[in-house]
Amino acid sequence: MNVSEQIEVTVNGETVPLEAGANLARLIAIRQPRPPFAAEINKRHIRRTEYANIALNPGDKIEIVTLVGGG
């Protein structure tokens, strides 16, 4: 893959290269967060049912947060 086919996004504060055209579902598959988790892009919560429909753009800031229970 050459550089022109990649974008860079920020995931939990870390710069991550991805293939151009990647969606949130692809990023989740790569990162494999432990359920339950929530995702947001540019401070907007994304519903799980939308992951495959949300294209990632260069410079997007993504947070993937694992939820922890307890008390």
C-alpha positions, 0 to 999 in steps of 0.5 A, a space after each residue: 500500500 502506498 502513502 496516497 492510499 492511506 489516511 491518518 486519524 487519531 484514536 484515543 490520542 494516538 495517530 493511526 494510519 488506515 487505508 483510505 475509504 475505511 469506515 468505523 466498523 473496519 477500525 473497530 475490527 482492527 482495534 478489537 476493543 473488549 465489549 462493552 465499549 462506546 465509540 465517538 468521532 469528533 466528540 459525536 457518539 456513534 451508534 453501533 448500528 451506524 459503524 459500517 456507514 460512517 466513513 473515516 476522514 483524515 484528521 478525525 479524532 476517534 475515542 473508543 472507550 471500554 465500559 467498566 462496571 463495579 462498585 
